[in-house]
Amino acid sequence: MIMKNVIAICWILGVMLLVSCQEDSLHLQESEFVTSCRASFVFIDENGNDLINIDDGVSTYPFSFEKLPELYNEEVNPYGNGFLYNGNFNTIEFHTDLERYCWKTCLYGFDNVPSYKTYVQVGSFGIDSILTKYSFTGDCIGRPICAQVEELYYNETLIYSSGKLSKIFEPEVVFIKKEKGKTSVITE
């Protein structure tokens, strides 16, 4: 009789453990994160002129988003040789070697979701996208799961690869050329 009770208690504890593990796994899938994008972007028109004009204010600033936000001049904060804005998710910095303003952004994602799109708006041009392919590891500090950026695609053009999914590709700057309803992606 005692053996049956011990087996029953072990079985109940085992079921409870499995259920709690499944609940933790579901919780991890819902956990949103933000990570930095390794590439810097220069936005140009068909003649090679900069589309980012700091003197015109936020109307020319590129910004990333999940849901289209409103962007106001009051939300721009000077930082070093550039500006932080859009909740400090976006940065414009002057690249001295290129003598141009470069845009840096953060990328959005959810734990255990291997690919995720971040959208990009540049002035009055159409909405572009950055598709991020992630891998995940439990070997991290401060979180139960951490994301690693494996590949980045700007409007379906590969702009970064860690080497895990395809050949290593790490351009420092990506040029985004906007002209008459067309967007070209140029990597150097």
Secondary structure as UniProt FT lines:
FT   HELIX           2..29
FT   STRAND          32..36
FT   STRAND          40..45
FT   TURN            46..47
FT   HELIX           54..60
FT   STRAND          62..65
FT   HELIX           73..75
FT   STRAND          77..79
FT   TURN            80..81
FT   STRAND          82..85
FT   TURN            86..89
FT   STRAND          90..95
FT   TURN            96..99
FT   STRAND          100..110
FT   TURN            111..112
FT   STRAND          115..122
FT   TURN            123..124
FT   STRAND          127..137
FT   STRAND          146..154
FT   TURN            155..156
FT   STRAND          157..161
FT   STRAND          173..179
FT   TURN            180..181
FT   STRAND          182..187
//
